């Protein structure tokens, strides 16, 4: 499966942003999907994940501010984040896994190219 993330940009602290990740292929609904992010000089970190049926899990850093969702008919997964903070600044990646639901990046099989989110204070 190929993944294409979009929706990033430059926003101010307190703003909201919705990222999208479009997947190719006809078996999108079979994949667990996740969002990760990587800030300059830091390791890639987990943000959120969702099963085909809509079960979700979040990193503590975004819990209550972010919502991951998916539209299997459109082969797209979304990440809505409200009350953005400067520390949310990072490149955001979407990822797909055939058999894993969780926060460990090494278990995801496919990755998109990333979309930059910059939050100014």
N, C-alpha and C positions, 0 to 999 in steps of 0.2 A: 504494500500500500504506500502511496505517496501522500505527503502531508504538506499543506501550504498555510502557514500562519499569516494573519494580517490584523490590522486594527490598532497597531501601536502608534505612538506619537509623543509629542511634547505637551504635557498638561501641567496644571498647577496643583499644589497640595489641596486636598479636599475635593478635587474633581472625581468624576467617574469615567471608566473606560471599559469597553467591551471588546475583547479579542475574539477572533474567529479562527478556526482551523478547518480547512476543507480537505477532505480525504478522497482519494481516487479509489476506484474499485467498487465492486458490488457487495462486498462482505463487511462493510464498515460496522454494521450492527454486531458483528461477532467479536469486535475488539474492545478491550478495556482502553480507555483514553485518559491521558494525563497531561497536565501542564507543569512545566518546570521553568525556572529562571536562573540566570547567571549574571551577577553584577561584576563590574570590572575588578579583577584581582581576587575574586572569590570563586568557590566551587559552585557547580550547578546544584540548585536546591529544589526540592519538591514544593509544589504549590497546591495542587488539587488533582483528584482523579475521580472517574465516574465509570460505572459498569454500564452494560447495554441496557439494563433495566432501570437505571437512574439512581442507583445507590452511590453516594458520594463520600469522599473523605478530604479533609483539608489540613494544611499545615497550620500550626498555631498562629503563625505570623499573619495569616490572612483570614482566619476563621471569624465569621461575623461580618466581614467586609467583602468577601468574594463569593461568587456563586458559579459553579461549573454546571453546564447543562449540555445536552446534545439533541440534535434533530436527526434521527437515523434516516428519515426520508430524504434529507438534504445532504447526508454524509458530512455533517459539520458538528464540531464541538465548540462551545463558547466558554469564555471566562469573563464574567462581569465583576469588576472590582470598584467598590465605592470608597469614599474617604481616602483617596490615594495619599501616600506619604512619600517623602523624598527617598526613604529607604526601600520603596518598591521599585526604584529605578533599576532596570536590568533588561537583558534580552530575554524574551519569553519564548519558550519552545513548547510545541505540542508533541506528544508521543503516543504511540499505539503499542499495545501488548496483546498477544494472542491468548495468554493464559495467566497473566498476573494483574492483580488489582492492589495497588499500594504505592508507596513512596520511594521505592528503590529504583533509581534510574537504570541500573544495569540490567534489570529484567524487562525493560521496554525494547521492543524489536525494531521499531521504525521511529524516525525523528524528522520533524520539519526543520526549516532553515532558520526559524526564529524571527521575532519582530521586536523592535526596540521600543521600550517604554521609558520615558524620561519624565520625572516628576520634579518640578521646580518648587522651591520653598517660598 
